[in-house]
Amino acid sequence: MRLFILIIALLSTQLFAQDMELPSQLPDAITEEISIYSIAREWEVHPKGPYLELKKSELEKYERGFILSKGKVGPSSNIIKILNTGFGEPDGIAACFESRHSIEYKSIYGLVKVDICFECRKTYVNINGWTRFFYHTNTVLNEVNEVFASAGVRLPVSK
């Protein structure tokens, strides 16, 4: 019986996946709050790293690092629009992907999580479990940093 339920669940997921078309850009937020995070990589929170005053034990874990600082902004901050203006087809693709900026919000597609690395210009987008990379051809680092700073979020040392 459990196997039958599992098969039905997998088939319905496949049918849903075939019918669903994900957006070609970041979708608009449907809530008034967008969570924003600055990220420190694990190696940066070290006695010889750029965040000497921080202790790993006092920081919230985030993927391959720690949340350095967090805050909330509204859709009027234009953070989604700012990120969407930088996307395009890259000339080449760098491999580093050490995201230092992250945003999270609800859209009509579900929960959207966005991790941004301005060093290699890649943005990893997870929309309710569906993932893809977007690429920045125009850097919007300064504009994104302005939004983060205006919300009182500490800016990361690295891009």
N, CA, C and O of each residue as an XYZ file, in Angstrom:
636
protein
N       0.828     -1.196      0.000
C       0.000      0.000      0.000
C       0.877      1.267      0.000
O       0.612      2.220     -0.733
N       1.920      1.253      0.834
C       2.811      2.415      0.884
C       3.489      2.646     -0.461
O       3.648      3.784     -0.903
N       3.882      1.556     -1.100
C       4.519      1.668     -2.410
C       3.561      2.291     -3.422
O       3.963      3.133     -4.226
N       2.294      1.877     -3.382
C       1.283      2.429     -4.284
C       1.134      3.937     -4.067
O       1.077      4.699     -5.032
N       1.073      4.362     -2.822
C       0.936      5.786     -2.503
C       2.163      6.548     -2.984
O       2.042      7.650     -3.519
N       3.341      5.968     -2.795
C       4.576      6.600     -3.248
C       4.581      6.767     -4.770
O       4.976      7.819     -5.273
N       4.154      5.758     -5.491
C       4.112      5.816     -6.955
C       3.132      6.895     -7.411
O       3.442      7.675     -8.311
N       1.960      6.939     -6.797
C       0.965      7.958     -7.148
C       1.524      9.350     -6.876
O       1.344     10.256     -7.690
N       2.200      9.532     -5.740
C       2.783     10.837     -5.395
C       3.832     11.245     -6.423
O       3.867     12.400     -6.846
N       4.679     10.316     -6.824
C       5.714     10.620     -7.816
C       5.109     10.958     -9.173
O       5.564     11.886     -9.842
N       4.086     10.211     -9.581
C       3.437     10.487    -10.858
C       2.759     11.850    -10.854
O       2.859     12.594    -11.829
N       2.074     12.181     -9.768
C       1.401     13.481     -9.712
C       2.421     14.614     -9.705
O       2.165     15.679    -10.266
N       3.571     14.397     -9.078
C       4.634     15.402     -9.094
C       5.138     15.600    -10.512
O       5.375     16.735    -10.926
N       5.308     14.524    -11.264
C       5.769     14.611    -12.643
C       4.748     15.329    -13.522
O       5.120     16.137    -14.374
N       3.456     15.038    -13.319
C       2.428     15.716    -14.098
C       2.416     17.201    -13.780
O       2.284     18.028    -14.683
N       2.553     17.549    -12.505
C       2.589     18.943    -12.092
C       3.805     19.636    -12.707
O       3.706     20.770    -13.174
N       4.934     18.964    -12.706
C       6.167     19.549    -13.237
C       6.033     19.838    -14.728
O       6.563     20.838    -15.213
N       5.325     18.968    -15.465
C       5.178     19.180    -16.894
C       4.258     20.366    -17.191
O       4.454     21.065    -18.184
N       3.261     20.597    -16.341
C       2.315     21.676    -16.566
C       2.824     23.020    -16.055
O       2.392     24.066    -16.539
N       3.721     23.007    -15.099
C       4.154     24.244    -14.470
C       5.307     24.869    -15.247
O       6.296     24.205    -15.559
N       5.166     26.143    -15.550
C       6.246     26.869    -16.200
C       6.774     27.904    -15.216
O       6.058     28.815    -14.801
N       8.036     27.743    -14.853
C       8.633     28.677    -13.909
C       8.968     29.987    -14.608
O       9.185     30.014    -15.819
N       9.009     31.068    -13.843
C       9.294     32.375    -14.451
C      10.720     32.465    -14.969
O      11.608     31.749    -14.506
N      10.930     33.354    -15.938
C      12.267     33.540    -16.508
C      13.084     34.538    -15.693
O      14.267     34.742    -15.964
N      12.458     35.158    -14.698
C      13.127     36.067    -13.767
C      12.616     35.763    -12.369
O      11.803     34.858    -12.179
N      13.092     36.518    -11.400
C      12.565     36.358    -10.053
C      11.110     36.822    -10.036
O      10.807     37.914    -10.516
N      10.209     36.006     -9.492
C       8.806     36.430     -9.438
C       8.597     37.509     -8.371
O       9.399     37.643     -7.446
N       7.529     38.264     -8.507
C       7.196     39.300     -7.531
C       6.828     38.680     -6.187
O       6.361     37.543     -6.112
N       7.049     39.447     -5.140
C       6.664     39.028     -3.793
C       5.167     39.242     -3.617
O       4.609     40.204     -4.146
N       4.513     38.348     -2.873
C       3.090     38.524     -2.586
C       2.875     38.897     -1.122
O       1.738     39.050     -0.676
N       3.949     39.039     -0.390
C       3.860     39.461      1.007
C       4.561     40.805      1.167
O       5.284     41.256      0.278
N       4.337     41.428      2.301
C       4.926     42.743      2.561
C       6.346     42.662      3.109
O       7.010     43.688      3.256
N       6.821     41.453      3.413
C       8.173     41.320      3.967
C       9.042     40.414      3.120
O       8.645     39.311      2.744
N      10.223     40.898      2.834
C      11.256     40.117      2.158
C      12.414     40.027      3.141
O      12.950     41.046      3.577
N      12.795     38.807      3.485
C      13.921     38.617      4.408
C      15.219     38.753      3.633
O      15.355     38.205      2.538
N      16.175     39.484      4.200
C      17.480     39.634      3.561
C      18.569     39.232      4.553
O      18.471     39.512      5.748
N      19.598     38.576      4.043
C      20.688     38.076      4.877
C      22.024     38.401      4.234
O      22.175     38.309      3.015
N      22.986     38.779      5.048
C      24.368     38.807      4.560
C      25.037     37.564      5.142
O      24.793     37.185      6.288
N      25.870     36.951      4.341
C      26.439     35.645      4.670
C      27.950     35.734      4.819
O      28.630     36.378      4.019
N      28.461     35.084      5.846
C      29.906     34.921      6.022
C      30.214     33.444      5.808
O      29.558     32.584      6.395
N      31.175     33.154      4.999
C      31.587     31.771      4.782
C      32.308     31.250      6.018
O      32.869     32.023      6.793
N      32.287     29.961      6.191
C      32.875     29.326      7.372
C      34.323     29.751      7.586
O      34.727     30.031      8.714
N      35.098     29.801      6.522
C      36.520     30.146      6.646
C      36.730     31.616      7.025
O      37.811     31.982      7.487
N      35.709     32.462      6.834
C      35.842     33.876      7.174
C      35.659     34.142      8.676
O      36.172     35.123      9.213
N      34.918     33.247      9.337
C      34.676     33.402     10.774
C      35.743     32.568     11.488
O      35.490     31.455     11.948
N      36.912     33.132     11.562
C      38.102     32.447     12.050
C      38.995     33.509     12.680
O      38.948     34.664     12.256
N      39.802     33.163     13.672
C      40.658     34.179     14.312
C      41.527     34.985     13.353
O      41.922     36.105     13.679
N      41.830     34.445     12.187
C      42.641     35.186     11.214
C      41.811     35.667     10.024
O      42.360     36.182      9.050
N      40.479     35.498     10.102
C      39.595     35.911      9.022
C      39.146     37.354      9.174
O      39.548     38.038     10.116
N      38.315     37.819      8.250
C      37.882     39.220      8.267
C      36.892     39.572      9.378
O      36.671     40.751      9.652
N      36.297     38.570     10.019
C      35.324     38.838     11.083
C      35.890     38.386     12.425
O      35.360     37.479     13.065
N      36.964     39.026     12.832
C      37.687     38.644     14.051
C      36.811     38.653     15.299
O      36.991     37.825     16.192
N      35.864     39.585     15.364
C      35.058     39.760     16.569
C      33.928     38.735     16.701
O      33.301     38.651     17.757
N      33.661     37.962     15.658
C      32.539     37.022     15.683
C      32.966     35.641     16.151
O      34.088     35.197     15.907
N      32.044     34.977     16.829
C      32.277     33.604     17.274
C      31.260     32.692     16.583
O      30.063     32.979     16.574
N      31.741     31.607     16.014
C      30.861     30.679     15.307
C      29.712     30.214     16.186
O      28.585     30.059     15.717
N      30.000     29.994     17.455
C      28.983     29.479     18.373
C      27.822     30.457     18.576
O      26.752     30.056     19.033
N      28.023     31.730     18.243
C      26.984     32.746     18.435
C      26.240     33.077     17.136
O      25.330     33.906     17.137
N      26.622     32.437     16.039
C      26.020     32.736     14.742
C      25.081     31.629     14.297
O      25.267     30.461     14.638
N      24.066     32.014     13.529
C      23.126     31.060     12.964
C      23.727     30.455     11.702
O      24.195     31.181     10.824
N      23.716     29.124     11.608
C      24.275     28.406     10.462
C      23.433     28.674      9.221
O      22.207     28.756      9.297
N      24.098     28.809      8.085
C      23.409     29.011      6.808
C      24.192     28.302      5.718
O      25.269     28.750      5.325
N      23.647     27.191      5.230
C      24.282     26.411      4.182
C      25.768     26.199      4.462
O      26.118     25.492      5.407
N      26.662     26.808      3.647
C      28.106     26.595      3.847
C      28.734     27.720      4.659
O      29.934     27.967      4.550
N      27.949     28.389      5.457
C      28.485     29.495      6.238
C      27.580     29.869      7.380
O      26.909     29.020      7.967
N      27.566     31.171      7.697
C      26.793     31.689      8.807
C      26.093     32.974      8.390
O      26.565     33.708      7.521
N      24.954     33.230      9.032
C      24.278     34.500      8.804
C      25.044     35.561      9.573
O      25.138     35.517     10.800
N      25.578     36.494      8.847
C      26.339     37.593      9.418
C      25.390     38.625     10.015
O      25.610     39.142     11.110
N      24.327     38.908      9.263
C      23.348     39.907      9.679
C      22.070     39.656      8.886
O      22.125     39.137      7.771
N      20.926     40.020      9.449
C      19.679     39.842      8.709
C      18.714     40.978      8.998
O      18.827     41.684     10.001
N      17.769     41.130      8.094
C      16.770     42.170      8.232
C      15.588     41.888      7.337
O      15.493     40.822      6.728
N      14.685     42.851      7.262
C      13.489     42.729      6.425
C      13.330     44.014      5.622
O      13.615     45.109      6.108
N      12.875     43.861      4.397
C      12.522     44.999      3.552
C      11.174     44.697      2.919
O      10.732     43.548      2.896
N      10.533     45.720      2.413
C       9.273     45.544      1.707
C       9.493     45.534      0.210
O      10.587     45.848     -0.259
N       8.466     45.177     -0.548
C       8.588     45.202     -2.010
C       8.992     46.573     -2.541
O       9.598     46.666     -3.609
N       8.662     47.647     -1.803
C       9.011     48.995     -2.265
C      10.524     49.233     -2.270
O      10.995     50.215     -2.844
N      11.289     48.334     -1.629
C      12.757     48.443     -1.662
C      13.293     48.161     -3.061
O      14.434     48.497     -3.377
N      12.462     47.544     -3.894
C      12.818     47.197     -5.275
C      13.938     46.170     -5.380
O      14.560     46.061     -6.437
N      14.214     45.416     -4.322
C      15.306     44.436     -4.356
C      15.112     43.413     -5.474
O      16.078     43.034     -6.137
N      13.883     42.964     -5.690
C      13.623     41.971     -6.740
C      13.835     42.600     -8.117
O      14.457     41.997     -8.992
N      13.319     43.802     -8.303
C      13.491     44.518     -9.574
C      14.974     44.784     -9.844
O      15.440     44.619    -10.972
N      15.711     45.195     -8.814
C      17.147     45.462     -8.964
C      17.868     44.202     -9.438
O      18.665     44.255    -10.374
N      17.588     43.071     -8.794
C      18.242     41.819     -9.189
C      17.856     41.428    -10.615
O      18.711     41.005    -11.393
N      16.587     41.565    -10.960
C      16.139     41.189    -12.306
C      16.784     42.039    -13.399
O      16.968     41.548    -14.513
N      17.132     43.295    -13.119
C      17.733     44.139    -14.149
C      19.148     43.700    -14.512
O      19.640     44.034    -15.590
N      19.802     42.962    -13.633
C      21.173     42.544    -13.908
C      21.298     41.237    -14.650
O      22.385     40.905    -15.122
N      20.208     40.474    -14.769
C      20.286     39.146    -15.372
C      20.442     39.195    -16.882
O      19.908     40.084    -17.546
N      21.180     38.226    -17.417
C      21.365     38.104    -18.855
C      22.176     36.856    -19.155
O      22.415     36.030    -18.274
N      22.590     36.730    -20.386
C      23.409     35.586    -20.805
C      24.883     35.929    -20.606
O      25.352     36.946    -21.118
N      25.616     35.099    -19.873
C      27.019     35.407    -19.588
C      27.938     35.126    -20.774
O      27.645     34.289    -21.628
N      29.073     35.859    -20.804
C      30.104     35.578    -21.802
C      30.840     34.298    -21.443
O      31.192     33.504    -22.315
N      31.065     34.110    -20.165
C      31.711     32.921    -19.641
C      31.165     32.672    -18.247
O      30.498     33.535    -17.676
N      31.438     31.522    -17.706
C      30.898     31.180    -16.394
C      32.043     30.845    -15.454
O      32.844     29.950    -15.724
N      32.111     31.577    -14.342
C      33.100     31.288    -13.304
C      32.527     30.232    -12.366
O      31.313     30.035    -12.305
N      33.399     29.564    -11.648
C      32.957     28.428    -10.845
C      32.933     28.661     -9.340
O      32.589     27.739     -8.600
N      33.278     29.840     -8.856
C      33.452     29.997     -7.407
C      32.166     29.790     -6.621
O      32.137     28.934     -5.737
N      31.141     30.508     -6.892
C      29.866     30.578     -6.184
C      29.998     30.491     -4.666
O      29.771     29.446     -4.056
N      30.368     31.609     -4.090
C      30.439     31.797     -2.637
C      29.481     32.926     -2.288
O      29.905     34.062     -2.076
N      28.201     32.619     -2.229
C      27.200     33.671     -2.029
C      27.406     34.411     -0.715
O      27.715     33.809      0.314
N      27.229     35.728     -0.769
C      27.351     36.587      0.414
C      26.063     37.344      0.689
O      25.905     37.922      1.764
N      25.139     37.351     -0.268
C      23.849     38.011     -0.118
C      22.761     36.968     -0.353
O      22.895     36.103     -1.219
N      21.684     37.057      0.425
C      20.580     36.125      0.258
C      19.268     36.836      0.549
O      19.198     37.690      1.432
N      18.231     36.480     -0.199
C      16.894     36.988      0.096
C      15.918     35.814      0.081
O      16.165     34.785     -0.548
N      14.812     35.993      0.785
C      13.797     34.947      0.882
C      12.431     35.618      0.984
O      12.247     36.566      1.748
N      11.472     35.111      0.199
C      10.134     35.700      0.216
C       9.122     34.729     -0.396
O       9.493     33.706     -0.972
N       7.847     35.067     -0.262
C       6.774     34.253     -0.839
C       6.326     34.886     -2.155
O       6.209     36.106     -2.276
N       6.079     34.016     -3.137
C       5.569     34.439     -4.443
C       4.360     33.571     -4.783
O       3.993     32.687     -4.009
N       3.748     33.815     -5.925
C       2.616     32.974     -6.331
C       3.058     31.534     -6.597
O       2.229     30.625     -6.641
N       4.371     31.327     -6.775
C       4.911     29.993     -7.015
C       5.286     29.281     -5.726
O       5.607     28.092     -5.748
N       5.251     29.982     -4.613
C       5.660     29.428     -3.324
C       6.856     30.179     -2.780
O       7.112     31.321     -3.162
N       7.585     29.538     -1.890
C       8.734     30.160     -1.251
C       9.888     30.320     -2.241
O      10.251     29.382     -2.951
N      10.453     31.518     -2.273
C      11.582     31.817     -3.166
C      12.799     32.107     -2.295
O      12.761     32.985     -1.433
N      13.884     31.358     -2.527
C      15.153     31.585     -1.839
C      16.192     31.924     -2.900
O      16.337     31.216     -3.896
N      16.915     33.024     -2.669
C      17.864     33.522     -3.660
C      19.216     33.725     -2.983
O      19.317     34.475     -2.011
N      20.249     33.065     -3.487
C      21.615     33.234     -2.998
C      22.442     33.852     -4.123
O      22.438     33.363     -5.252
N      23.154     34.940     -3.796
C      23.832     35.733     -4.818
C      25.330     35.794     -4.560
O      25.768     36.089     -3.448
N      26.110     35.512     -5.597
C      27.567     35.676     -5.552
C      27.929     36.696     -6.625
O      27.886     36.401     -7.819
N      28.283     37.894     -6.185
C      28.640     38.927     -7.156
C      30.057     38.737     -7.696
O      30.442     39.379     -8.673
N      30.827     37.862     -7.063
C      32.183     37.606     -7.539
C      32.159     36.848     -8.863
O      32.832     37.233     -9.818
N      31.381     35.769     -8.913
C      31.275     35.007    -10.166
C      30.022     35.382    -10.948
O      29.798     34.892    -12.055
N      29.198     36.269    -10.352
C      27.988     36.791    -10.982
C      26.892     35.760    -11.165
O      26.052     35.893    -12.055
N      26.894     34.726    -10.323
C      25.838     33.724    -10.373
C      24.835     33.958     -9.253
O      25.199     34.384     -8.157
N      23.579     33.678     -9.537
C      22.514     33.746     -8.556
C      21.782     32.412     -8.578
O      21.259     31.992     -9.610
N      21.754     31.759     -7.436
C      21.076     30.471     -7.298
C      19.671     30.739     -6.792
O      19.487     31.359     -5.745
N      18.690     30.274     -7.532
C      17.295     30.520     -7.182
C      16.596     29.191     -6.913
O      16.671     28.257     -7.712
N      15.917     29.130     -5.774
C      15.124     27.966     -5.404
C      13.693     28.461     -5.243
O      13.389     29.217     -4.320
N      12.824     28.034     -6.138
C      11.416     28.414     -6.076
C      10.614     27.181     -5.705
O      10.308     26.332     -6.542
N      10.286     27.110     -4.423
C       9.482     26.001     -3.906
C      10.068     24.635     -4.278
O       9.329     23.704     -4.600
N      11.385     24.523     -4.231
C      12.058     23.258     -4.534
C      12.597     23.149     -5.954
O      13.422     22.278     -6.231
N      12.152     24.006     -6.851
C      12.646     24.015     -8.223
C      13.833     24.968     -8.285
O      13.728     26.115     -7.850
N      14.946     24.514     -8.814
C      16.163     25.327     -8.752
C      16.726     25.640    -10.138
O      16.548     24.898    -11.104
N      17.415     26.784    -10.178
C      18.137     27.147    -11.391
C      19.113     28.270    -11.058
O      18.999     28.921    -10.020
N      20.061     28.483    -11.943
C      20.990     29.598    -11.824
C      20.587     30.704    -12.792
O      20.170     30.445    -13.921
N      20.720     31.927    -12.329
C      20.635     33.095    -13.189
C      22.027     33.711    -13.191
O      22.810     33.472    -12.271
N      22.341     34.491    -14.202
C      23.664     35.094    -14.314
C      23.539     36.610    -14.455
O      22.701     37.114    -15.203
N      24.380     37.311    -13.731
C      24.400     38.771    -13.826
C      25.388     39.198    -14.912
O      26.575     38.882    -14.838
N      24.897     39.905    -15.902
C      25.784     40.471    -16.906
C      26.085     41.924    -16.561
O      27.113     42.466    -16.968
N      25.194     42.545    -15.819
C      25.411     43.898    -15.295
C      25.439     43.780    -13.780
O      24.489     43.282    -13.176
N      26.505     44.229    -13.172
C      26.579     44.099    -11.725
C      25.636     45.087    -11.052
O      25.587     46.265    -11.404
N      24.909     44.591    -10.102
C      23.989     45.428     -9.326
C      24.400     45.399     -7.850
O      23.587     45.639     -6.958
N      25.677     45.099     -7.619
C      26.192     44.989     -6.252
C      25.942     46.253     -5.441
O      25.454     46.169     -4.314
N      26.262     47.414     -5.985
C      26.092     48.659     -5.230
C      24.638     48.902     -4.856
O      24.345     49.311     -3.732
N      23.725     48.652     -5.792
C      22.303     48.854     -5.526
C      21.799     47.877     -4.460
O      21.038     48.261     -3.572
N      22.223     46.620     -4.551
C      21.824     45.622     -3.554
C      22.392     45.998     -2.187
O      21.692     45.916     -1.178
N      23.657     46.409     -2.153
C      24.259     46.823     -0.883
C      23.531     48.017     -0.273
O      23.402     48.101      0.948
N      23.054     48.940     -1.106
C      22.282     50.078     -0.597
C      21.010     49.615      0.102
O      20.667     50.119      1.171
N      20.309     48.653     -0.503
C      19.085     48.119      0.106
C      19.419     47.442      1.432
O      18.730     47.656      2.430
N      20.475     46.627      1.447
C      20.869     45.935      2.673
C      21.244     46.951      3.761
O      20.791     46.836      4.900
N      22.058     47.929      3.414
C      22.503     48.925      4.393
C      21.328     49.739      4.934
O      21.283     50.044      6.126
N      20.377     50.092      4.065
C      19.224     50.883      4.514
C      18.349     50.095      5.488
O      17.612     50.685      6.279
N      18.427     48.773      5.433
C      17.669     47.925      6.363
C      18.485     47.600      7.617
O      18.025     46.856      8.484
N      19.693     48.156      7.711
C      20.529     47.917      8.878
C      21.253     46.583      8.850
O      21.711     46.102      9.886
N      21.360     45.982      7.671
C      22.049     44.695      7.537
C      23.521     44.965      7.265
O      23.871     45.731      6.367
N      24.372     44.329      8.050
C      25.818     44.472      7.892
C      26.236     43.933      6.532
O      25.858     42.823      6.157
N      27.000     44.701      5.808
C      27.436     44.268      4.483
C      28.589     43.284      4.603
O      29.464     43.455      5.452
N      28.599     42.259      3.767
C      29.702     41.306      3.804
C      31.001     41.946      3.308
O      30.980     42.887      2.514
N      32.118     41.426      3.783
C      33.426     41.934      3.366
C      33.672     41.611      1.886
O      34.142     42.454      1.122
N      33.349     40.394      1.509
C      33.539     39.959      0.113
C      32.293     40.250     -0.699
O      31.242     40.579     -0.148
N      32.414     40.125     -2.021
C      31.263     40.315     -2.904
C      30.374     39.110     -2.812
O      29.339     39.054     -3.476
